[in-house]
Amino acid sequence: MLKRYVKQGMTVLDVGCGEGSYSIGMARLVGSNGRVIAVDPQPAAIEALKKRAEQTDVSTQIESRACTEQDLGIDDVTGQVEFALAVYVIHHATDARRLMSNVYRALKPGGMFLVVEPRHHASAAECEATRAMARDSGLTISDHPKLWRDWAVLLVKDVPISGDT
């Protein structure tokens, strides 16, 4: 699924990375010149990711960070992230609007944010609320990737028009 979006040399963000299944997969896709920033509010998940990553050939591309619900701890990568991923995260967030805003700031203009939510947890109203929060944060809906069990939306940070700041 991620091969369509994640390319060699990219800087990517895994929001709510858990034990790192997607982080490790994305590290393979970004290659030795790329970078995966993996954040999760659960210290045990970050430790598990570190251990799993050490057993792979891509551990040097993964930078794992503990975060909080209020702050993803990614201010140092403002405007640098080309792709962000949040799988089964938004419906758990206590402040999804703030999470969207954090990701928006981290994205480069033209950067993509793929949100995946489980159909059995996310009602149609919750999905629409997520899309509305994304638009309110400055993200544009680019696509609705078709997934078997899940609902997904691909968001893009608009590229400023020449002369805009």
C-alpha positions as protocol buffer text, in pm:
chain_id: "A"
residue {
  index: 1
  type: MET
  ca { x: 0 y: 0 z: 0 }
}
residue {
  index: 2
  type: LEU
  ca { x: 277 y: 247 z: 87 }
}
residue {
  index: 3
  type: LYS
  ca { x: 490 y: 190 z: -224 }
}
residue {
  index: 4
  type: ARG
  ca { x: 262 y: 433 z: -408 }
}
residue {
  index: 5
  type: TYR
  ca { x: 361 y: 716 z: -172 }
}
residue {
  index: 6
  type: VAL
  ca { x: 696 y: 644 z: -6 }
}
residue {
  index: 7
  type: LYS
  ca { x: 1008 y: 673 z: -221 }
}
residue {
  index: 8
  type: GLN
  ca { x: 1384 y: 653 z: -184 }
}
residue {
  index: 9
  type: GLY
  ca { x: 1540 y: 939 z: 11 }
}
residue {
  index: 10
  type: MET
  ca { x: 1217 y: 1069 z: 166 }
}
residue {
  index: 11
  type: THR
  ca { x: 1164 y: 1189 z: 520 }
}
residue {
  index: 12
  type: VAL
  ca { x: 850 y: 1021 z: 651 }
}
residue {
  index: 13
  type: LEU
  ca { x: 653 y: 1032 z: 975 }
}
residue {
  index: 14
  type: ASP
  ca { x: 475 y: 738 z: 1139 }
}
residue {
  index: 15
  type: VAL
  ca { x: 221 y: 883 z: 1385 }
}
residue {
  index: 16
  type: GLY
  ca { x: 121 y: 633 z: 1652 }
}
residue {
  index: 17
  type: CYS
  ca { x: 383 y: 389 z: 1528 }
}
residue {
  index: 18
  type: GLY
  ca { x: 318 y: 124 z: 1790 }
}
residue {
  index: 19
  type: GLU
  ca { x: 578 y: -151 z: 1764 }
}
residue {
  index: 20
  type: GLY
  ca { x: 682 y: -29 z: 1422 }
}
residue {
  index: 21
  type: SER
  ca { x: 547 y: -259 z: 1153 }
}
residue {
  index: 22
  type: TYR
  ca { x: 487 y: 35 z: 921 }
}
residue {
  index: 23
  type: SER
  ca { x: 801 y: 218 z: 1038 }
}
residue {
  index: 24
  type: ILE
  ca { x: 1022 y: -73 z: 940 }
}
residue {
  index: 25
  type: GLY
  ca { x: 843 y: -115 z: 608 }
}
residue {
  index: 26
  type: MET
  ca { x: 877 y: 254 z: 530 }
}
residue {
  index: 27
  type: ALA
  ca { x: 1246 y: 248 z: 629 }
}
residue {
  index: 28
  type: ARG
  ca { x: 1303 y: -13 z: 359 }
}
residue {
  index: 29
  type: LEU
  ca { x: 1123 y: 207 z: 107 }
}
residue {
  index: 30
  type: VAL
  ca { x: 1312 y: 529 z: 191 }
}
residue {
  index: 31
  type: GLY
  ca { x: 1645 y: 348 z: 175 }
}
residue {
  index: 32
  type: SER
  ca { x: 1976 y: 450 z: 323 }
}
residue {
  index: 33
  type: ASN
  ca { x: 1932 y: 817 z: 228 }
}
residue {
  index: 34
  type: GLY
  ca { x: 1586 y: 841 z: 383 }
}
residue {
  index: 35
  type: ARG
  ca { x: 1456 y: 889 z: 733 }
}
residue {
  index: 36
  type: VAL
  ca { x: 1158 y: 756 z: 930 }
}
residue {
  index: 37
  type: ILE
  ca { x: 1047 y: 950 z: 1235 }
}
residue {
  index: 38
  type: ALA
  ca { x: 829 y: 718 z: 1444 }
}
residue {
  index: 39
  type: VAL
  ca { x: 628 y: 868 z: 1731 }
}
residue {
  index: 40
  type: ASP
  ca { x: 403 y: 706 z: 1988 }
}
residue {
  index: 41
  type: PRO
  ca { x: 273 y: 812 z: 2331 }
}
residue {
  index: 42
  type: GLN
  ca { x: 337 y: 466 z: 2479 }
}
residue {
  index: 43
  type: PRO
  ca { x: 699 y: 423 z: 2595 }
}
residue {
  index: 44
  type: ALA
  ca { x: 664 y: 42 z: 2582 }
}
residue {
  index: 45
  type: ALA
  ca { x: 574 y: 63 z: 2213 }
}
residue {
  index: 46
  type: ILE
  ca { x: 879 y: 281 z: 2142 }
}
residue {
  index: 47
  type: GLU
  ca { x: 1104 y: 32 z: 2324 }
}
residue {
  index: 48
  type: ALA
  ca { x: 953 y: -257 z: 2127 }
}
residue {
  index: 49
  type: LEU
  ca { x: 1011 y: -66 z: 1802 }
}
residue {
  index: 50
  type: LYS
  ca { x: 1375 y: -2 z: 1896 }
}
residue {
  index: 51
  type: LYS
  ca { x: 1430 y: -373 z: 1964 }
}
residue {
  index: 52
  type: ARG
  ca { x: 1258 y: -477 z: 1642 }
}
residue {
  index: 53
  type: ALA
  ca { x: 1451 y: -220 z: 1439 }
}
residue {
  index: 54
  type: GLU
  ca { x: 1785 y: -338 z: 1583 }
}
residue {
  index: 55
  type: GLN
  ca { x: 1713 y: -677 z: 1428 }
}
residue {
  index: 56
  type: THR
  ca { x: 1681 y: -530 z: 1078 }
}
residue {
  index: 57
  type: ASP
  ca { x: 1911 y: -378 z: 821 }
}
residue {
  index: 58
  type: VAL
  ca { x: 1720 y: -47 z: 834 }
}
residue {
  index: 59
  type: SER
  ca { x: 1757 y: 47 z: 1200 }
}
residue {
  index: 60
  type: THR
  ca { x: 1974 y: 351 z: 1120 }
}
residue {
  index: 61
  type: GLN
  ca { x: 1694 y: 508 z: 916 }
}
residue {
  index: 62
  type: ILE
  ca { x: 1442 y: 493 z: 1203 }
}
residue {
  index: 63
  type: GLU
  ca { x: 1432 y: 763 z: 1466 }
}
residue {
  index: 64
  type: SER
  ca { x: 1183 y: 665 z: 1736 }
}
residue {
  index: 65
  type: ARG
  ca { x: 1041 y: 920 z: 1977 }
}
residue {
  index: 66
  type: ALA
  ca { x: 803 y: 911 z: 2269 }
}
residue {
  index: 67
  type: CYS
  ca { x: 540 y: 1181 z: 2235 }
}
residue {
  index: 68
  type: THR
  ca { x: 232 y: 1298 z: 2420 }
}
residue {
  index: 69
  type: GLU
  ca { x: -128 y: 1330 z: 2311 }
}
residue {
  index: 70
  type: GLN
  ca { x: -85 y: 1707 z: 2309 }
}
residue {
  index: 71
  type: ASP
  ca { x: 253 y: 1727 z: 2135 }
}
residue {
  index: 72
  type: LEU
  ca { x: 401 y: 1489 z: 1879 }
}
residue {
  index: 73
  type: GLY
  ca { x: 749 y: 1624 z: 1957 }
}
residue {
  index: 74
  type: ILE
  ca { x: 831 y: 1698 z: 1595 }
}
residue {
  index: 75
  type: ASP
  ca { x: 889 y: 2075 z: 1595 }
}
residue {
  index: 76
  type: ASP
  ca { x: 1246 y: 2014 z: 1480 }
}
residue {
  index: 77
  type: VAL
  ca { x: 1118 y: 1873 z: 1147 }
}
residue {
  index: 78
  type: THR
  ca { x: 877 y: 2154 z: 1062 }
}
residue {
  index: 79
  type: GLY
  ca { x: 835 y: 2169 z: 684 }
}
residue {
  index: 80
  type: GLN
  ca { x: 1059 y: 1864 z: 621 }
}
residue {
  index: 81
  type: VAL
  ca { x: 824 y: 1564 z: 611 }
}
residue {
  index: 82
  type: GLU
  ca { x: 719 y: 1441 z: 267 }
}
residue {
  index: 83
  type: PHE
  ca { x: 482 y: 1168 z: 379 }
}
residue {
  index: 84
  type: ALA
  ca { x: 302 y: 1102 z: 708 }
}
residue {
  index: 85
  type: LEU
  ca { x: 102 y: 798 z: 809 }
}
residue {
  index: 86
  type: ALA
  ca { x: -154 y: 749 z: 1087 }
}
residue {
  index: 87
  type: VAL
  ca { x: -301 y: 400 z: 1100 }
}
residue {
  index: 88
  type: TYR
  ca { x: -580 y: 347 z: 1355 }
}
residue {
  index: 89
  type: VAL
  ca { x: -474 y: 663 z: 1540 }
}
residue {
  index: 90
  type: ILE
  ca { x: -727 y: 940 z: 1484 }
}
residue {
  index: 91
  type: HIS
  ca { x: -1015 y: 764 z: 1660 }
}
residue {
  index: 92
  type: HIS
  ca { x: -793 y: 721 z: 1970 }
}
residue {
  index: 93
  type: ALA
  ca { x: -668 y: 1081 z: 1981 }
}
residue {
  index: 94
  type: THR
  ca { x: -803 y: 1296 z: 2261 }
}
residue {
  index: 95
  type: ASP
  ca { x: -741 y: 1603 z: 2044 }
}
residue {
  index: 96
  type: ALA
  ca { x: -745 y: 1495 z: 1680 }
}
residue {
  index: 97
  type: ARG
  ca { x: -754 y: 1857 z: 1564 }
}
residue {
  index: 98
  type: ARG
  ca { x: -423 y: 1926 z: 1740 }
}
residue {
  index: 99
  type: LEU
  ca { x: -274 y: 1608 z: 1595 }
}
residue {
  index: 100
  type: MET
  ca { x: -373 y: 1721 z: 1243 }
}
residue {
  index: 101
  type: SER
  ca { x: -221 y: 2061 z: 1309 }
}
residue {
  index: 102
  type: ASN
  ca { x: 107 y: 1903 z: 1427 }
}
residue {
  index: 103
  type: VAL
  ca { x: 127 y: 1690 z: 1114 }
}
residue {
  index: 104
  type: TYR
  ca { x: 38 y: 1986 z: 891 }
}
residue {
  index: 105
  type: ARG
  ca { x: 331 y: 2188 z: 1032 }
}
residue {
  index: 106
  type: ALA
  ca { x: 570 y: 1898 z: 980 }
}
residue {
  index: 107
  type: LEU
  ca { x: 473 y: 1847 z: 615 }
}
residue {
  index: 108
  type: LYS
  ca { x: 653 y: 2013 z: 329 }
}
residue {
  index: 109
  type: PRO
  ca { x: 430 y: 2192 z: 79 }
}
residue {
  index: 110
  type: GLY
  ca { x: 299 y: 1910 z: -137 }
}
residue {
  index: 111
  type: GLY
  ca { x: 358 y: 1659 z: 144 }
}
residue {
  index: 112
  type: MET
  ca { x: 105 y: 1380 z: 188 }
}
residue {
  index: 113
  type: PHE
  ca { x: -72 y: 1247 z: 496 }
}
residue {
  index: 114
  type: LEU
  ca { x: -243 y: 909 z: 475 }
}
residue {
  index: 115
  type: VAL
  ca { x: -505 y: 848 z: 745 }
}
residue {
  index: 116
  type: VAL
  ca { x: -635 y: 492 z: 784 }
}
residue {
  index: 117
  type: GLU
  ca { x: -917 y: 410 z: 1025 }
}
residue {
  index: 118
  type: PRO
  ca { x: -1098 y: 83 z: 1091 }
}
residue {
  index: 119
  type: ARG
  ca { x: -1447 y: 71 z: 943 }
}
residue {
  index: 120
  type: HIS
  ca { x: -1575 y: -109 z: 1254 }
}
residue {
  index: 121
  type: HIS
  ca { x: -1469 y: 185 z: 1478 }
}
residue {
  index: 122
  type: ALA
  ca { x: -1508 y: 487 z: 1255 }
}
residue {
  index: 123
  type: SER
  ca { x: -1866 y: 571 z: 1162 }
}
residue {
  index: 124
  type: ALA
  ca { x: -1950 y: 771 z: 851 }
}
residue {
  index: 125
  type: ALA
  ca { x: -1997 y: 1077 z: 1075 }
}
residue {
  index: 126
  type: GLU
  ca { x: -1654 y: 1027 z: 1234 }
}
residue {
  index: 127
  type: CYS
  ca { x: -1496 y: 989 z: 892 }
}
residue {
  index: 128
  type: GLU
  ca { x: -1657 y: 1313 z: 777 }
}
residue {
  index: 129
  type: ALA
  ca { x: -1541 y: 1485 z: 1097 }
}
residue {
  index: 130
  type: THR
  ca { x: -1184 y: 1370 z: 1022 }
}
residue {
  index: 131
  type: ARG
  ca { x: -1206 y: 1509 z: 669 }
}
residue {
  index: 132
  type: ALA
  ca { x: -1343 y: 1838 z: 805 }
}
residue {
  index: 133
  type: MET
  ca { x: -1060 y: 1863 z: 1061 }
}
residue {
  index: 134
  type: ALA
  ca { x: -810 y: 1799 z: 784 }
}
residue {
  index: 135
  type: ARG
  ca { x: -958 y: 2078 z: 571 }
}
residue {
  index: 136
  type: ASP
  ca { x: -962 y: 2310 z: 874 }
}
residue {
  index: 137
  type: SER
  ca { x: -592 y: 2234 z: 927 }
}
residue {
  index: 138
  type: GLY
  ca { x: -509 y: 2338 z: 570 }
}
residue {
  index: 139
  type: LEU
  ca { x: -496 y: 1993 z: 415 }
}
residue {
  index: 140
  type: THR
  ca { x: -671 y: 1905 z: 91 }
}
residue {
  index: 141
  type: ILE
  ca { x: -832 y: 1568 z: 21 }
}
residue {
  index: 142
  type: SER
  ca { x: -645 y: 1411 z: -268 }
}
residue {
  index: 143
  type: ASP
  ca { x: -779 y: 1056 z: -275 }
}
residue {
  index: 144
  type: HIS
  ca { x: -977 y: 792 z: -90 }
}
residue {
  index: 145
  type: PRO
  ca { x: -762 y: 480 z: -132 }
}
residue {
  index: 146
  type: LYS
  ca { x: -970 y: 165 z: -141 }
}
residue {
  index: 147
  type: LEU
  ca { x: -886 y: -73 z: 141 }
}
residue {
  index: 148
  type: TRP
  ca { x: -1061 y: -398 z: 219 }
}
residue {
  index: 149
  type: ARG
  ca { x: -1143 y: -352 z: 590 }
}
residue {
  index: 150
  type: ASP
  ca { x: -1053 y: 9 z: 648 }
}
residue {
  index: 151
  type: TRP
  ca { x: -1148 y: 362 z: 556 }
}
residue {
  index: 152
  type: ALA
  ca { x: -865 y: 581 z: 423 }
}
residue {
  index: 153
  type: VAL
  ca { x: -808 y: 933 z: 303 }
}
residue {
  index: 154
  type: LEU
  ca { x: -497 y: 1080 z: 143 }
}
residue {
  index: 155
  type: LEU
  ca { x: -446 y: 1443 z: 239 }
}
residue {
  index: 156
  type: VAL
  ca { x: -203 y: 1689 z: 83 }
}
residue {
  index: 157
  type: LYS
  ca { x: -54 y: 2011 z: 214 }
}
residue {
  index: 158
  type: ASP
  ca { x: -114 y: 2262 z: -61 }
}
residue {
  index: 159
  type: VAL
  ca { x: 182 y: 2410 z: -242 }
}
residue {
  index: 160
  type: PRO
  ca { x: 177 y: 2787 z: -193 }
}
residue {
  index: 161
  type: ILE
  ca { x: 114 y: 2992 z: -502 }
}
residue {
  index: 162
  type: SER
  ca { x: 420 y: 3191 z: -604 }
}
residue {
  index: 163
  type: GLY
  ca { x: 437 y: 3503 z: -389 }
}
residue {
  index: 164
  type: ASP
  ca { x: 235 y: 3351 z: -102 }
}
residue {
  index: 165
  type: THR
  ca { x: 401 y: 3280 z: 230 }
}
